[in-house]
Amino acid sequence: KQWYQRRVAITAGVLQWAPTNHHACSYADAAADLALDQKVMDKNVDPFYSHVDDWSRFRDDIMCMWKGSVDELLAFNTWINNLHPRLKFTMEYSESTIVFLKLRLTKGVLWY
């Protein structure tokens, strides 16, 4: 038999609702704020700062309105994936429609 020791663990997902793990979301939000949000919004740290028109995050969902080229957006995604060794981000992008928190947003369409 071999035994393995977990060196780092963060309770999240379904277990966040368990009575003993009620701080998991707060911890995850604080970690994401320190590891990502503060760096993305700091023009002295983020080399892509001028391209980020809007940065909105809810838990682990992020919506970013981008003013640069697609190549610069891909480079930005590589940059944020190197900010923290345990945080990795996937990206979906479109020039016309995006989905954020199950809400479809379409460029140039007004809803009344």
C-alpha positions in Angstrom: 0.0 0.0 0.0 1.1 3.5 -0.7 -0.2 6.6 1.1 -0.3 10.0 -0.3 -0.5 13.3 1.5 -2.3 16.2 0.1 -0.3 19.3 0.6 -2.8 21.9 -0.6 -6.6 21.5 -0.6 -9.4 24.0 -1.1 -12.9 22.8 -0.5 -15.2 24.1 -3.2 -18.1 23.0 -5.5 -20.9 20.9 -3.9 -19.1 20.7 -0.6 -19.2 24.4 -0.1 -22.8 24.1 1.1 -21.9 21.6 3.9 -22.2 23.2 7.4 -18.5 22.7 8.2 -17.4 24.2 4.9 -19.4 27.4 4.8 -16.3 29.6 4.2 -15.1 27.9 1.0 -16.7 30.4 -1.3 -15.3 33.4 0.7 -11.8 31.8 0.7 -12.0 31.1 -3.1 -13.2 34.7 -3.8 -10.4 36.2 -1.7 -7.8 34.0 -3.4 -9.1 34.9 -6.9 -9.1 38.6 -5.9 -5.5 38.5 -4.7 -4.2 36.2 -7.5 -6.1 37.7 -10.4 -8.4 40.7 -10.0 -5.9 43.0 -8.4 -3.2 42.2 -11.0 -5.5 42.6 -14.0 -6.7 46.0 -12.8 -3.2 47.3 -12.0 -1.7 49.2 -14.9 1.8 48.7 -13.4 1.4 44.9 -13.4 -0.8 44.0 -16.3 0.9 44.5 -19.7 -2.6 44.3 -21.3 -4.2 46.8 -19.0 -5.1 49.3 -21.8 -7.0 46.5 -23.6 -9.3 45.5 -20.7 -12.4 47.7 -21.2 -14.4 45.9 -18.5 -13.6 43.1 -16.0 -16.5 41.4 -14.2 -16.2 38.3 -12.0 -18.7 36.2 -10.1 -17.0 33.4 -8.3 -15.1 31.6 -11.0 -16.9 33.1 -14.0 -15.3 36.1 -15.6 -16.5 38.4 -18.4 -13.9 40.7 -20.0 -14.7 43.3 -22.6 -11.6 43.5 -24.8 -10.4 46.4 -26.9 -7.3 44.7 -28.5 -6.8 42.2 -31.2 -7.5 38.5 -31.0 -3.8 37.7 -30.9 -3.4 40.1 -27.9 -6.4 38.4 -26.2 -4.8 35.0 -26.6 -1.6 36.4 -25.2 -3.6 37.9 -22.3 -5.1 34.5 -21.6 -1.6 33.0 -21.5 -0.5 35.8 -19.1 -3.3 35.2 -16.6 -2.7 31.5 -16.7 0.8 32.2 -15.5 -0.2 34.4 -12.5 -0.8 31.5 -10.1 0.4 27.9 -10.4 -3.0 26.4 -9.2 -5.4 28.7 -11.2 -6.0 27.9 -14.8 -8.5 29.6 -17.1 -10.2 28.6 -20.2 -11.5 31.2 -22.6 -14.4 31.5 -25.0 -14.5 34.6 -27.2 -16.7 36.0 -29.9 -17.0 39.3 -31.7 -20.8 39.2 -31.6 -22.3 37.1 -28.8 -21.1 35.8 -25.4 -22.7 34.0 -22.5 -22.0 35.1 -19.0 -23.8 33.4 -16.0 -26.3 31.8 -18.4 -27.2 35.2 -19.9 -26.6 35.6 -23.6 -25.2 39.1 -24.5 -25.2 40.2 -28.2 -23.3 43.1 -29.5 -25.5 45.8 -31.0 -28.9 44.4 -29.9 -31.1 46.4 -27.5 -33.7 44.7 -25.3 -36.7 46.6 -24.0 
